[in-house]
Amino acid sequence: MTGEQELIQRLLAGDQSAYRQLVTTYQGAMRAVATAIVGISNSDEVVQESWLAVVRNLNGFAGRSSLKTWLLTITANTAKSRLRKHRREVLLDDITGPHGTIDDGRFAADGHWSQEPALWHSDSPEALLGEQALRDCLEHTLNSLSELQRSVLMLRERQGLELTDICNLLDISHSNVRVLLHRARLSVFATLEHFEVTGEC
């Protein structure tokens, strides 16, 4: 039995520690999906509704997808239903118009740097993140991104979702996801580069 199957069995048995584990593991990803669809001001309500749906439907989980995919699909569907109900529209202004190209040579086809920033020597991003000042700078940068950019970045980099999965969850095209991810990464890495030179945001 895999770890996921064991967790599901514990959930079905009413194990409260299993529910806490589930929330701790997936709450961030669910919030990122909700934020991308309904905005940050409504994301917490969507996540709460999604958890209620998870509890109600757990017995019907057939395991055709991973538990994570199932949870995020429920969250996306809950968010879309809320959006339809309130007749709101997700603003996609930041993925249209002539704001540059994603094909500037900085990233390889797999999404990694073609060549790492010149000022990164022995310091890794993980080491730099140990500094409170840089954490504050990065937090400020993330907060300055559009909700859609921030959500795509979190789903890809923090949650490890494939671009196709992000497309399906957020109902946006593969090219739009790539543009959003590229711009968000550029903002984050510009902050890292600037901080290493100046020690400031």
N, C-alpha and C positions, 0 to 999 in steps of 0.2 A: 504494500500500500504506500502510495506517495505521500509526501507531507501535505499536499493539498487535499488529497482524499481523506487523510486522517483528520484534517481541520474541518472538512465538511461533515464527517461523522460526528465530531465533537459538537459542531453547531446544531446538527439535527437532534442530538441528545440533550440539548439545552445547556451546554457547558458555557457559563458566563465568561470564563477566561478566554474561550475561543472567540466570542464576540468582541472582546476587548482587543484581542490580537488582530482580528479582521479589520476593525476600525483603525487601529494604529497603522496597519500596513497599507490600507487602501484609501484612507480619508483624503490624503493630499491629492492623489490622482483624480478622485471623484470631484473634488473642489475645482481642480484645474479644468476638467471637462465642463462642469456647470458654469464656471466663470466665463469660459469662451463662448457659451451659447446665450446665457441670460445676463451676463455682467456680474461684477463682484458684489453689488448691493443685494442681489437676489440669490447668490450662489449657496449661501448657508441653508436657506429654506429648501432649495432644490436637493441639496445633499441629505437633509433630514427626511424629506419625502422619499428619496431614493432608498435610504436605509429601511424605512417602513416597508417599501415594496420588496426589498431583499428579504426581510423577515417573513413577509407574507408568502413569498414565492420560493423560498429555499427548498422546500420539499420537491418542487418541480424542476430543480436544476439537474439537467441530464448529463452534464459534463461534455457536451459536444464542443464547447470552447473552454478556455481556461477560466478559472474563477475570476481572475482580474478582468478579462474581457467581458464576462457576464455582468460584473458589477458596473463597469464603465458604460456598457450598453444600456443598462437600466438607468444610469444617471443621465446619459445623453437623451434617452427617450423621455424621461421625466422633465428635463430642461426644455426639450422641444415642445412638449405638451403645454408647459407653462407659458412658453413664448407664444404659442398659437392662441391660448386662452386670453392672454392680455394684449394680443395683436401687436407685439413688439417686434422690432427688427434688429438683427445684429448688424452693427455698422462695420463695413469692410473697407472704409476709406483708405486704410493704410496698406491695402494690397492691390490698389488700382492706381493708375496714373504713372507718369514718368519719374519714378523715384530711384532710378538707377537699375542696375542689372544684377542678378545673382551670379552671373558668370564672369566675375572679375579676377579669377585665378587664385583667390585666397584659399578656397576650399576645393578639395578633390571631389570626385564623383560620389565617394562614399560618405561625404559630409565632414571628414576630418580636415585639418589644416594641410594645405599643400606643402607649406613650409611654416614651421612654428614662428611666432613673432620673434624678431631678432633679439629683443631684450630679455627673453626667457633663457636663462642659463641653467644653473643647477636648481633654481627655485621652480617648483611645480605649482600649478594653480592650487593644489591642495595645501601646500605649505603656505602660500600667500594668504589663503583663506583663514589661516590661524590668527591673523592680525585683525583686531577689532575694527580698526579704521577702514581696512579694506572691506570687511563684511558690511560695514555701514554704507560704503560707496556702492557696493554691488546691490545692496537692498534698495538704495535710492535709484539705481539704474533700472532694476527690475520693476519698481513701482512706476517708473516713467514710461515704460513700454505700454502699448495698447493692451487691452485685456486679451485680445486674440493672440498677439505676439507672445505675451507672457505665458499664456496657457499652452501654446504649441511648444515653446521652449521647455516648460516644466514637464510636459508629457513625453517629450523626446529625451531630454537630458537627465531628468530626475527619475522618471518612471520607466524609461527605456522602451517606449512604444515605437513600433515601426511606423514609417510615414503613412503607409496604406491604412493602418489602424486609425491613425489620427484623422486622416481624410474621412473615413467611414463614420467615426464618432462625431465629428464636427460638421459633416456635410459640406466640405469645401474641397476644391480640386487639389490634385497632387502638386501642381505648379504653384498654387497659392500657399500651400503648406511649406513648400521649399522657400518661397520668398519670405514668408513670415519668420521661419526659422533662421534664415540667413541674416535678416535684419536684426533679429534679437541677439544672435550670436555676435554680430559686429558690435553692437552696443556694449555687450558684456565684455568682450575682449578689448575694446577701446578703453573701457574703464580700467581693466587690468594693466594694459600697457601704460596708460597715463599715470596710474598710481605708482608703478614701479619707477617711473622717471621722476615724479614730483613728490610722491608720498601723500598726495591729496586727491580728492575727487576731481 
